[in-house]
């Protein structure tokens, strides 16, 4: 085996790894409400999503469920999810609103392009009973 063949194989494997990682990161962006709802239902046992409010930068989302809310935060190639009970503690954030999770691991999640009124409306929706 020549050195040029070994170098070519190594570069090819690195390129394939980077493409796989890039496609996985693009899949986990939280800009699509349907994607955010699916992730919340997959991560939290017994959570049934009703509506999602994603941040404009794809780093966080808030999902209304059956009496509770799911707070999602993207961390590299994974998404952390935390179940919250209304009322939420909101803090000012640059060009949006921040949701204080109360969890040291997750911290505060900034929702870019989202207003306080939108978050409060989602809280109200989560507290409404569902009809089956």
C-alpha positions in Angstrom: 0.0 0.0 0.0 1.4 3.3 -1.0 1.4 6.5 1.1 -0.7 8.3 -1.5 -3.4 5.6 -1.4 -3.4 5.7 2.4 -3.6 9.5 2.4 -6.5 9.4 -0.1 -8.4 6.9 2.0 -7.9 9.0 5.2 -9.1 12.2 3.5 -12.1 10.3 2.1 -13.1 8.9 5.5 -12.7 12.4 7.1 -14.9 13.9 4.4 -17.6 11.3 4.9 -17.6 11.8 8.6 -18.0 15.6 8.2 -20.8 15.2 5.7 -22.6 12.8 8.2 -22.1 15.2 11.1 -23.3 18.2 9.0 -26.5 16.4 8.0 -27.2 15.3 11.6 -26.8 18.9 12.8 -29.1 20.2 10.1 -31.7 17.7 11.1 -31.6 18.9 14.7 -32.2 22.5 14.0 -35.2 23.7 16.0 -36.6 26.2 13.5 -39.4 24.0 12.2 -42.4 23.7 14.7 -43.2 20.1 13.5 -39.6 19.0 14.1 -39.6 20.6 17.6 -42.9 18.9 18.5 -41.5 15.5 17.3 -38.3 15.9 19.3 -40.3 16.9 22.4 -42.5 13.8 22.1 -39.6 11.6 21.6 -37.5 12.9 24.5 -40.2 13.3 27.2 -42.3 10.2 28.2 -46.0 10.8 28.0 -45.7 14.2 26.4 -48.2 15.0 23.7 -47.3 18.1 21.7 -50.0 20.6 20.7 -48.1 23.5 19.3 -44.4 24.7 19.2 -42.7 28.1 19.3 -39.2 27.7 17.9 -36.6 30.4 18.2 -35.5 32.0 15.0 -31.9 30.8 15.3 -32.7 27.1 15.7 -31.0 26.8 19.1 -34.1 26.5 21.3 -37.9 25.9 21.3 -40.8 25.9 23.6 -43.5 23.2 23.0 -47.0 23.3 24.5 -48.3 19.9 25.6 -50.9 18.3 27.8 -50.7 20.5 30.9 -47.0 21.1 30.7 -44.4 22.7 28.4 -41.3 21.2 26.9 -38.2 23.4 26.8 -35.7 22.3 24.1 -32.1 23.4 23.8 -29.7 22.3 21.1 -26.2 21.3 22.3 -24.1 20.4 19.3 -25.4 17.1 17.8 -28.0 16.5 20.5 -31.1 18.3 21.9 -31.8 18.5 25.6 -35.4 18.5 26.7 -37.0 19.5 30.0 -40.6 19.4 31.1 -41.8 22.7 32.8 -45.0 23.6 34.5 -46.6 27.0 33.9 -46.2 29.8 34.8 -42.7 30.2 33.3 -40.0 32.5 34.6 -39.2 34.8 31.7 -36.1 37.0 31.5 -35.1 39.6 28.9 -32.8 38.4 26.1 -31.3 40.1 23.1 -33.9 40.2 20.3 -36.2 37.8 22.0 -37.1 36.3 25.3 -35.3 34.0 27.7 -36.9 31.1 29.6 -35.3 30.3 32.9 -35.4 26.5 33.2 -34.5 26.3 36.9 -32.1 23.5 36.0 -28.4 24.1 36.4 -27.5 21.8 33.4 -29.9 23.5 30.9 -29.7 27.1 32.3 -31.6 29.8 30.5 -32.8 29.2 27.0 -33.0 32.2 24.7 -35.7 32.2 22.1 -34.6 34.5 19.3 -37.4 36.5 17.7 -40.0 35.4 20.2 -42.0 37.8 22.4 -43.3 37.5 25.9 -46.9 37.6 24.6 -46.3 34.6 22.4 -44.8 32.6 25.3 -47.8 33.5 27.5 -50.2 32.4 24.8 -48.5 29.1 24.5 -48.7 28.7 28.3 -52.4 29.3 28.1 -52.8 26.7 25.4 -50.9 24.1 27.4 -53.2 24.6 30.4 -56.4 24.2 28.3 -57.8 20.7 28.6 -57.8 18.5 25.6 -61.0 16.8 24.3 -60.6 13.2 23.2 
